[in-house]
């Protein structure tokens, strides 16, 4: 397999990504999937995923803790808990950070912000868009679930962003917009890997995995005014749970989401259990414009991206931080926005 590269947003530099367990994932999604489908289904099911999660994340690290922290590049200065309490891989991956200080939020009221420390690709469901990426990462109607005609109609021909979290990342999701919860529901499914090679090998994997969907109306008082927004949180290999717990101040008094709840932008919304995972944000047609640097990075030539190689067009991810701007309301005059 080719190596995988991405663009670091803050510097514009191209970085190599060390894909953890790459050989095992490639074997699983090539040889095992084709020759032993029963084994493949078992390994991407909930029971095996939970077992792998325990073995990899819940055994005390002992003397290996410092080495893991160093290899992951965890900035202990961001963490709320003291380093000595981070004594298992799970505690490291579920760490809380001083996000107000370390991840300051965009001041623009009409900015949509990243839900996670992640690598992002943006796309469109509209055939006339330069960002049209039909069924590369998910099947649109399947992603939203059966019997969800209202939301399928609302987001038809809209735009989307795919945020890929990797194991070393901060694993809390934050609200990308402000608005009122119209719907929140879970769809069962598999636990496929988010490794770029696995995503390319398996057609539309994100609409096959277990996921939690939250539909937010932003056209309300104090809302972000960008129409309806759907936030889809998707499990992956070794992640068996997405814990919903919205907090307006730090991580205090987390509350489960419910219909009618107002969500402020940039607040902690949920926590992924350890491993890697994916967020997908859906926007309604013609309501937002993605930040220009994300589109320019995505179209860069000469970068060894597995998505570019697998899908036959430049698809380069940008590494971004949670609460940083990824799009703006359509018609905004904010510098850096783009109409494609």
N, C-alpha and C positions, 0 to 999 in steps of 0.2 A: 504493500500500500504506500502511496505517496504521503509525505509528511503533511501536516495541516498548519496553515499560517493564518494570521488575523492581523488587523490594524489596531494599534493602541490609540484610543481617541485623544488622549491628552498630549501625546507627542507626535502622532502621525506615523510612528515607526512600525515596521512590519515585524511581528514576533512569531517564533515557532511555538506551537503548543505541544507539550508532552502529554500524549493521550494515555491516561492510566489504564492498564489492562488491555491495551490495544490489540495484542496478538490473540488473547482469549476472546475478545469481542468479535474480531474478524473471523475467527474459527466458528464461533457460534452462529454468525449471520451469513456464513457461506457454506461450509461443510455440513455443520449440524442441521441447519435449516433445510438444506436440500436433501441430505441423505438420511437423517434421523429426525423426522418432524415431531415424533412423540417426545423425544428428549428436548428438542427445541421448545416445544410448548411448555414442558415442565420447568425448564430453566427460566422462562420468561413469565412464569405464573407467580401468584402471591406467596405461596408457601416457601418455594426455593428463594425468592427474593428476600423474604423476611429472615430466613436462615443465613443467607450470605451477609445480610446487614448485621446480624448479631456477631458473626464470626469476625467481620472486618471492623466493626465499630464499637462493640461493647466490652471487649476484653481490655483490662487495664494495660496501659502502655509501658509503665515502668521506666526503664532507662531509655526507651525508644521515643519518649515524648518530645524531647528537645529536637531530636533528629527529624521527627515528623513535622513539627512546627517550622523548622528551618526549611525543609524540602517544600512545604506548602506555601512558604512565604507569608505566613500569618503575621500581621502587624499587631503585636501584643499591646501596643500603645493605644489601639482603637478599642480594645476589649473592656467591658465593664467588670467582669470577674477577674480576680488575680490569676496569674499564670499557673500557680500550683493547683488550682481547682480544675484545670483543663487536663484531666488525667486519663481520659479515653478519647478515641477518635470521635465518638458521638458528641461529647461535650465540646470538642474543638469545632466540629461542623455546625453545631447548634448554638454557637457563641452569640452573645448579644454585644453590640457595639454602641459607642456614643455617636449615633448617626447625626445628631444635630451639629456636632462639631466636625466629624469626619466626612460626612456626606451632605454638605449644605445644599438646600433645595433651590432650584431656579426661582427667581423673584417674579417672573412674568406670570400674571394670573391665567393667561391663555396657553401656558406651556403644559404639555403632557409629559410626565416624567417616567423614567425607567422604573419598573417595579422591582429590579434586582441588580446586584452586581453580576454581570453576565456578558455574553457576546451576542450581538443582535444582528438580525437580517430583517429588512422591511420588504413588504410586497403588497400587491393589489389583486383583488378578485375581478377587477374590471378589465375586459379584454382589450380596450383601447388604451390602457395605461402602459407606460414604459416599464412599470414595476410589476406587470402581470406575471404571476408565478402560479399558474393553475396546478393544484394538487401535487405540489412538490413535497410539502411538509405535512399536509393534512387534506382530507376530503371535507370540504366546507360543511355540507349538510350533516355528514356523519359526526364531525367534531362537536356540533351543538346538540346532538342526541336526537333520538326518535321522538315524535310527537311535540316538537318544538317549532312548529310552523311560524309562530309569531316572530321568533328571533331569527329564523332562517330568512324570512322576508325582510326583517329590519336591517340585516347586515349584508344582503345581496349586493354584489358589485362594490363592496366596501374595501377598506384597506386593512392591513394587519402588520404586526411586528412579532417576530419570534425571538425569545430571549433564552439562550442556552446557558444554564448554570453548570459549572464544573465543580468537582469535589472540594477544591480548596476555597471556594467562594463562601462569603457570608450568605446564609441560607434562609433569611427572612425575606418574605415578599412584602412590598409596600404598595399602597394605593397609588395608581398612576394619575388619577383624576379625583375631583371632588364631585359628589353627587349622592343620590338616593338609591338604595338597593331595590331593584324591581324584582329580581329573582336570584336564587342561589340554590344550586342543586349539584348532586354528584352522579357521575356515570361510571359504572364498573368497566374493567378492561384488563389488559395485559400490563406487563412491566418491562417494556422494551428499552434498550439502552439509548442514550442520547448521543453516543459517540457518532461523529459525522459519517464514518464509514457505515455504521448500522442504519443511520437515517437514509442514506443513499440506497443501501441494499434493500430495505424494506419500504415498500410504497406506502406513503401517507401514514407513518407510524404514530404521529401525535393524535390522530383521531381514533386510534385503536387502544391507547393506553387508558388506564383509570385516570379520571380527572374531576376537578371541581370547577364549576362555571358560576361566575357572578356577573349579572347584568346590571349596569349602573346608568341611571338617568342623570345626565349632567346639566340638562336645561331646566334647572330649578334654582331658587334663590341660593346664592353663595356657591353654586356649582361652576364647573369649568366651561360650560356652554359649548360643548362639542358634540352634542347629540347623545345617542346611546353608545355605551362602551361595554364590551364583554371582555372580562378577564378570565382566561382559562389556565388553571394550574394543573400541570400534568406530571404524574409520577414517572419514575424510571427504574431501571434495574437497581435493586437494593434499597429503593425507597418505597415503603409500604404505606405511608400515611402523609397527609397534608393537614396540619393542625390549624384550624381557623381560630384566630384570636385577635380581634381588632383593638388597638390601643391608641388613644389620642395623645397621651403624654408618656414618652419613653416606651416602656413595655408594661406599664402599670395597668392593672385591672383589665386584662384581655377579655373581650366579649365575643361570643359566637355571632356570626352574621345572621341577620333576619331581614325579611322584607320590610321596607319602610325606614330602615336605619340610614342615617346620613353619615357618609364617610368623608373625612377631610383628606385632602391630597397629601401624599408623602408619609402617611402613617403606617406603622407595621400592621399588616393584615393577616398574615399566615406564616407558618414555618414548615419547610420541607424537612422530613427526616433525612438522615445522611445519604450522601452519594451525589449524583448529578441529576438534574431535572430541567424542566422547560416551562416557560410561560408563553402563552399566545395572547395578544391583545387584538381585538377586532374593533374597527371603527366603521361608522356608517359612511356611505358614499358622499364624497365631496365635503366632509366636515373638518378634515384636518390636512395639514401638509407636513411631511416629514422633514427633519433637520437636514440641511443640504450636505453636511459633512458625512452623514451616514450613507447617503445615496452615492456620493462621490467615492467613498471608500469601497462600497459594495461593488462598484463597476470598475475598480482598478484592475489593470492587466498585469500579468507576470507574477502574481502571488499564488503560491501553491495551496489552494483551498480544495478540500475534498468535495465541497459542495459545487464549486465551479467545474471540477473534473467530472463529477457524477451527473450533473444536470445540464452540462453542455453550454453554459453561459457564465460570465463573471458573477460570482456570488461570494463575496468576501465579507466576513463578519467584522464588526467593530466592537472592541471591548469597551464597555461603558460601566459607570457606577450607578448604583441605586439613587433615585431622586434627581438625576441629571436629565436635562430636556432631550426628548427624542422627537417631538412633533409640536406643532402649534395649531391653534384654531385657523381654519381657512379664512384667508383675507387679512391675516395678521401682518403687521409691518415690522415684526421683530427681526433683527438681523440674524442671518443664518438659516432662516426657514427656506423651504423650497417648494415649488409647484411641480417638481420632477424635472 
